[in-house]
Amino acid sequence: MSQMTNQTKKDNTYANLFLSFLRLGLTAFGGPAMIAYIKELSVNHNKWLDEETFKDGVSLCQSIPGATAMQMAAYVGLRSNGLMGALLSYAGFGLPAFILMLILSVAYVSAHELPFAVSLFKGLQVIVVAIIANATYSFGKGIFKNYREILIALISAVLLWLGVSPFVVIIGAALAGTVLLMNTGSPILPTDIRKSSQREFKQVMLLFFIFLAGLAGLSIVNIKLFKLATLMLKIDLFAFGGGFGSVPLMLHEIVDVRKWVDGKTFMDGIALGQVTPGPIVITATFVGYLMYGFAGALVATMAVFTPSFLILAVVTPFFDRLKTSNFFMRATKGILATFVGLLFYATIKFASAVPWDVARILFVSGALTALVRKVDILYVVLIGAVISMIIF
């Protein structure tokens, strides 16, 4: 027993957390599918968590904003080695995606107008339509339980099409969920925390104030980077439903409202995000680099991952009580339903930017069929890239 305890402590060091998730992050393709590998690493191999604690983490990470797999990496670090463990596992898991996306962004700026690159991205734009359409189908299949959820999704899509801000739509959906989806009973909210949780809470608050100080400093040093950071913060704060939840929000704010990049370029960024490990929200790195170079890429990436990390760190000690709250769970259902509507809107928006012909229709049909049949998204993108350079 003593030997097992010592081994557990050895495996639970900060360095091992970081390196373990760094290695896992190098192959983190497939988004939420990575949760199975995180479980293998943390529950079966290293025994940092027991299975019940891990399952609670999955429920929590699906209920709050942010990319689910990234959140689970932070959750494992937090439960096994406190706030510093959460920071290291989170950074380790996301670092490979950031580095590779930065390299691809540099290459894109240099080569996207070359003939082979034009052909490549003509096909990848079609694949992006298939990817978002499949995400809409997958989310809808898993979320819709009754006509009320379908109604919330449809109304959300219509409102977004009419020009209503997606942030307003999300808040409205949360309120609608508490009314339309709730039966009876009063919300049960957390009323107390243990001393250990109080200490963790104070550490998170310290981290939060350090972040605010950094944000304030950025507003003084470079107002453009500050505006980029605050936009990415807002996107992550409302990105319920995993990484794909950020896509319609980015589309609205970056393409439609601010017009920082056009729809075609944004779709190219999403396509590049699918050949990198990590969540689709890493597209923020691409946008940041196109806007302001390396500084923009770094600021956008840090900003788009920070709110969800802080929320996870704050909410985790309360989750045992929070998951029994009728109010919380019904509001979450409303938010998840509205994201199906927002993803449906994004699918239509992306599809309308493609000059459809017979070749593209066949191409998107093949890609969508492969995705629905659970072919790994990385294979779909890579094979699609080769076909694109041949036929376009």
N, C-alpha and C positions, 0 to 999 in steps of 0.2 A: 504493500500500500504506500509506504514511504517513497519507494522508487517511482511509482506511478505519479505521486504528487510532485516529486522533483522534476519528472519528465514533463508534466503538464505545465509547470512554471517555466521550464526552459522553452517550451514551444509557444508560450504566451508572452514572450518578450516583445518590446516595441519593434525591434529590428526584424524579428521573425514575422510579425503581423504585416509589416510593410513589404518585406520581400515576398511573402506568400501571396499577398494580393497583387503585387506587381507582376509576378509570374502568371497569375490567373488573368490579370488584365491584358496581357499580351495576346490571349486567345479569347477575349470576351466578346465573341460574335453571337448574335441571336437575342440580344436584349434580355427580357425576362427569363428566357431559357437558361441563362447563366445561374439562376437561383439554385438549380439542382447541383451545379458544380461548387457553388459557395457552400451548400449544405455538406457536400462530400468533404470539402476542405475543413470546415469548422466543426461539424458534428461527428462525422465518421472517422476522419483521419487524425485531426489534432485534438478533438474532444474539448474544444473551447466552450461549446454550449451543448446543453442537452436538446433532444428533439422537440420537446414541448416549448422551450424558450425560443427555439428557431422558428417554429410555426407561429408563435405570437409576433415575431419580427416580420414575417411575411404578411400577416394581417395588417400590422401597423403600416408597413411601407406601401401597401396598396391603398391605404386610406388617407395618406398625406401627399402633398405635391412632391414631384421629383421623379427621377428615373429609378425604377424599382430595384434593379440590380445594384446600382450605385448606393442606394439607401441601405440595402441589405449588407453591403460591405462595411459601411459605417456602423450599422447596428451590431454586427459581430464584434467589431473593435470596441464599441461602447460597452457592450455587455461583458466582454471578456477582460478589458483592460482600461476602462474609463474613457474620458474625453480625449486624451492623447492617443489612445489606441484607436478611437474612432477616426481622428484626423489622419493618422498614418495609414490605416486600411483604406480609407476613402481616397486619399491622395495616391496611394500605390495602385489601386484599381483603375483610377482614371488617367494616370500619367501616360501610359502607352497610347491611348486614344488621342490625347492632346498633342503629343509629339508627332505622331503619324499624320494627324489632320493638319498640323502646322506645315509639315513637309509637303503634303499634297496641295495646300493652299498656295505655297510659294511656287510650286510647279504649275499650278493652274494659272496664276497671274502671268507666268512667262510663256505658257504654251497653249492657252485655251483657244487662240485664234488660228493655230496651225491646222492644216487640213485633216490630219488624223484625229486631232482633238475635237474638231467640229463634228466629225462623223461619230466619234465616241459618245459625245454628250447628246447628240440627237437621239441615240438609242437609250441612254441612261435616263433622259427625261421621261421617256415612255415607261421605263421600269419604275421610276418614282411614282407615277400614277398608279401602277399596279401595287406598289408597296403600301401607299396610303389607302387605296381601296381595300386591300387585304386587312389592314389595321382596322378600318371601319367595320368590316365584316366580323373580324375576330372580337373586337370590343362589343359590338352589338349582340353577337351570339351569346357572350358570357354575361351580359348585363341585363338585357331585357327580360323581365319576368312578367310584366303585365302591361296593359295599354297605357297606363299613366307614365311609365318610363319612356315608352315609344313617343308619347305626346310631348314630353319634355324635350326629347332629342329633336323632333321635327320642328317644334317652335324655335328651338335654339338655332337650327340651321337657317330657318326663314329670317329670324332677327339679324343674324350675322350677314345674310345676303342683302338685307335692307340697310346695312351700314352701322348697326348697333355694335358698340365695342364688345369684344369677346369677354373682357373683364366684367362688364356689366351683366352680360348673359350668364356668366358663371355664378356670380353672386345671386342673381335672380333664380337660377336653377337650384342653388342650395336652399333658398327660402321656399321654393316650390316643393322641393323634396320633403322638407319638414312638415308641410301641410298636406300634400297629395299622397305621400308615401308612408306617413306615420299613422299607426292605428291609435292606440291609447297608451297612456302612461306618461310620466314626467321624466325629463332627462335626469340622469344621475351623473353629477359632475364630481371631479376629484375634490376632496376637502382637506386632505392631509397627505404629507409625504414623510418618508423616513429620513433620519439624519443623514444617511448616505446619499439619498436623493437630494436633500437640501444642499449638500456639498457640491454635487454634480450640477445642480441648478445654478449655484453661484459661479461655478467655473464657466458654464455656458454664457451667463450674463457678462462675465468679464470678457470672454471672447467676442460677444456681441458688441460691447462698447469699444473694443479694439478695432473691430470691423467698421463701426460707425466713424471712429476717429480717422481711419484710413480713407473712408469715403469722403469725409469732410476735407481732408488734405488733398485728395484728388480733385475736388471741385475748385480748389485754389490753384493747383498746379496746372491742370489741363481740363477746362470745362467740357471739351468735346468727349474726352474719355469718361468724364463723370456722367454725361448724358447717356453714353453707351452702357456704362455700368448700371445705372438706375433702370434702364429699359430691360436689361437682362435679368436684373433682380426681380422686376415685376413679372416677367414671363415665367420665371421659375416658381415664384410664389403662387401662381395660379395654374401651374402645370400638373393638375391632378390626372390620374390614370396612367402614370408612367411617362417615359421619354416622349412618346408620340403625342402626349398632351400639349407639348410645347410647339408642335408644328403649326397648327392654325393660329396660335398666338404670335409666333414669329412672322408668319406670312402676313398677318394683318398689320402688325406694327412696323415691320422692316420694309415690306414691299408696298402695301396699300397706303399706309399713313405717312411714313417718313420718306419712302421711295429712295432708301439708301442703296438698294440694288434692285434690278428688275426681276420679274418672275422667273425668267429663264436662268439667270445666274443663281437665284436662290435654289431652284431645283437642282442645279449642278452641285451646289453645296450639300444638299441632302443626299444626292447620289454618292458623293465622296465620303459622306458620313457613314454610308452603308458598307464601305470597303475598309473602314477602320474598326478596330475593336471598341467596345463601349457603346453608350447610348446615342440615339439620333440627335439628342440635344447638343452633341459636340459640334453641330453645325454652327453654333455660336462662335467657335474658334475661327471658322472660315469667314463668317461675316465680319468679325473683329479685325482679322488680318486684311481683308479687302478695304476696310475703312481706314485703319490707322497703323497698318504694319504689325510688327511683333508686339508692340505695347498694346495695341487694340485686341490682338488675339489673346494675350494674357489676361487683360482686364475683363474681356467678355466671358472668357472661360471661368475665371474665378467667380464672377458675379452670377453666372447662370447656375452654379452649383451651391452657392453659399446659403440662400434662404432655406432650401429643403434640408440641408445638413443641420442648420440651427433648429429648425422645427423638429426634426427627428430627435436631436439631443434633448430638447425641452420636453417633448411629449412622451418619450420612452418610459420615464419613471411613473407616469400617470396612466399608462395604457391599460393596465388591468382594470381600472375603474372606467376609463373612457370608453372601452369597447362595449360596456354594458349600457352606455348612454343611448337612449332611443333617438334623441335629438341629433347627436353626432353621427350615428349610423345612417339615419334617413337623409340628412343633409349630404353625406358622402355619396349615397346612392343617386341623389339628384344631380350632383356634380359629375359623377361618372356617366350618367345618362346624357347629360348635355355635351360631353366630349365626343360621344358618338355622332351627335349632330354637327359639332364643329369639324370633326374629321371628314364627315360626309361633304360638308361645305368645301373643305380643303381639296378633297378629291375632285370635285366639280371645277374648282378654281384652277388646279393644276392641269386637268384634262383640257380646259378651254384654251390653255396656252400652247397646246400641241397641234401642229398642222396635220391633222389625221389623213391618212391614206390607207390603202389596203395593207401595205407592208407593216405599218404601225399598228393597225387593228389586230393583225395576226400576232404581232410581236407582244402587244400588251396582253392579249388573250393567253398566249403561252406562258408569259411571266406570272400572270395572276393564277393560272391553273397550277403552276409549280408551287407558288406560295401557299395556296389553299391546301395543297396536298402535303404541306409541311416540308418541302425541300428547303434546305438551309439557305437563308437569305444571302449569305456571302456567295454561295455557288450561283444563285440566280443572277446576282450583280456581275460577277466575273465572267460567266458564260455569256450573259447579255452584252457585256462590254466587247467581247471578241466578235460576236455576231454583228454588233453595231458598226464596227469598223469595216465589216465586209459588205453589208447591205446598204449603208447610208452614205 
